[in-house]
């Protein structure tokens, strides 16, 4: 999809998107997913707490590499049922031509729950 074909957002709409930093606590295989994916448990700090997400990031990341890694996720989307799993946030990443996702992450270790602006 080219940028020319997308609808513009107002500043107010953008401000409603809650992108927050979290640390991955747990990673499990998700064999029931249609495409290879992991089930993630992510700590977003005291205010937001721990949330779960499904992420199709198996091409670039092993489970061991993900534990303790900070990521960026949208935390104010409605929860989504994926089979028996309930996703509570959307982990953000850049998607390549082969559907290989590169996670968005801060350059330095920062406090969980900080908002992306």
N, C-alpha and C positions, 0 to 999 in steps of 0.2 A: 504494500500500500504506500503510495507516495504522499508526502506531506501536503501537497496541493489538493488532495481529495478528502482531507479530513476537516471536520468542522472546528472552528476556533472556539476556545474556552474563554469565558470571561475571567477576570482576576478573582472574582468572588467564587466562581466554580473551582478554580485551582486551589484556593485557600481552604476549601472544604475537604480536600484529599489529605488524609492523615498518614503521611509517610513517616515511619519511625525506625530507629535503629534498634536491633535486637541481637541477642547472642543465641546461637543454636546450642541447645542442651542435649538433645537426643535425635538420632537419625535411625529410621527403620526402613527396611524394604517395603514396597507397596505392590505386591504381586497382582492384586486385583485391579490395578489401574490399567486403562487401555494402552497408554504409552508408558515406557519405563519411567518410574518416579520413586521418590522417597517420601516418607512421612516425617515431617520435622516437628520438633517441640522447641519453641523459641521463647526466650525470656525478654520481655519488653520493659522491665523495671517495675517498681512498686505501684505506680499509678495504673498501668495497663495490665500488668501481670504476664502470665505464661499463656501463649496461644499455640495452636497447632496449624500446620499448613502442609499441603501436598506440593511437591515441586519436581518438575521434569528436568532434573539437573544431573542425571546419571552419566551422561557422556563425558563430562569434564571433571566431576567431583566424586571421590570415594567417600564413604560414610566417615572414615577416620579423619579425613581432611576437614570435614564440615564441623565436627564437634569443637565448640569454643570459638567458632568463626562468627564475626559480626556481619550482619546483612541489613538491607533496607527492605521494608515491607509496608504495604498499605494495610492499616488496621481497622479502617471504618467501612469496609465493604460488608454486605450481608454475608452471613455464614453460608457455605455451600456444601451440600451433601455429595460426596463422591463415593458411591458404593456404601460400605458400612462406615466410612471415615467422614468426619465433619471438619472441613477446612475453615479456619477462623480468621485468616489473613491471607494476603497475596504477596509472596516473596517476589521482589523485582529483579529483573536481569535483562541483559541485551541478548536478543535471539539472532543467531547467525543463520546462514543459508541452509545448513544441515540440521536446523533446530537445536543446535548446541547452545545452551544458555550459559552466559557469563554473569555471575551474580554481581549486583551493585552493592558496594560496601564502602565504609569510611576508610580513609588512608591510615588513620590512627585509632587506637583503642579509645572509645569514648563511652559515656554513660548510656546504659540501656534506656530506651524510651525517648531519647532526644528526637525532636521533630526535624524533618528535612524541610528546609524553606527555599 
